[in-house]
């Protein structure tokens, strides 16, 4: 039931510099038996930590791990996500 209601799961963490980042965006998918699986779509990758003005600063970027499923794409369209935004997501 959760995968039907909330097919996208975001995981947020507080990093060593005190900032909060969404570090993982996953899609929850159900197989034919109703077993839940989480497929990582995007993740935040920490590149390095620096000390600037006596404070730790975390540098990183987001990377695409897997494309979203066709099912999620169709749901996003059904609920009003513009096609242009989906195209932009595909370019990430």
C-alpha positions in Angstrom: 0.0 0.0 0.0 2.8 2.4 0.8 4.4 2.0 -2.6 1.1 2.9 -4.3 0.6 6.0 -2.1 4.3 7.2 -1.9 6.3 5.7 -4.8 9.2 8.1 -4.2 11.3 8.0 -1.0 13.8 10.7 -0.1 16.4 10.2 2.6 17.9 13.3 4.3 21.0 13.4 6.4 22.8 16.0 8.4 26.4 16.2 7.1 29.6 16.9 9.1 29.3 20.6 8.4 25.8 20.7 9.9 24.0 21.2 6.5 21.2 18.9 5.6 21.1 17.3 2.2 18.8 14.8 0.5 21.3 12.1 0.1 19.2 9.5 -1.7 16.0 9.5 -3.8 14.6 6.1 -4.5 11.5 4.7 -6.2 9.5 2.1 -4.4 8.3 -0.7 -6.8 6.1 -3.7 -6.2 6.6 -7.0 -8.0 3.8 -9.3 -9.0 3.8 -10.9 -5.5 3.5 -7.5 -3.8 7.1 -7.5 -2.6 8.6 -4.0 -2.2 11.9 -3.1 -3.6 13.7 0.3 -3.5 15.5 1.4 -6.6 17.9 4.3 -6.1 17.3 7.0 -8.7 19.7 9.7 -7.4 22.3 10.0 -4.7 24.4 12.8 -3.2 28.1 12.0 -3.5 30.5 13.8 -1.1 33.6 14.8 -3.0 35.6 16.4 -0.2 35.5 18.2 3.2 37.4 21.4 3.7 37.9 23.7 6.6 37.2 27.3 5.7 37.2 30.1 8.4 37.4 27.4 11.1 34.3 25.6 9.8 33.9 22.3 8.0 32.4 22.7 4.5 31.2 19.6 2.6 31.4 19.7 -1.2 29.6 17.2 -3.4 27.2 16.6 -6.2 24.1 14.6 -7.2 24.5 11.7 -9.6 21.9 9.7 -11.5 22.0 6.0 -10.5 19.0 4.6 -12.3 16.3 6.0 -14.5 12.8 6.2 -13.2 10.4 3.5 -14.3 7.8 4.0 -17.0 5.1 3.5 -14.3 6.4 6.4 -12.2 6.7 8.5 -15.4 3.1 7.8 -16.2 2.0 8.6 -12.6 3.8 11.9 -12.7 2.2 12.9 -16.0 -1.2 11.8 -14.6 -0.8 14.1 -11.6 0.3 17.1 -13.6 4.1 17.1 -13.9 4.8 19.0 -17.1 6.4 16.9 -20.0 9.2 19.6 -20.2 10.1 18.9 -16.5 10.2 15.1 -17.2 12.5 15.8 -20.2 14.8 17.8 -18.0 14.9 15.0 -15.4 15.9 12.6 -18.2 18.9 14.9 -18.9 20.2 14.6 -15.3 
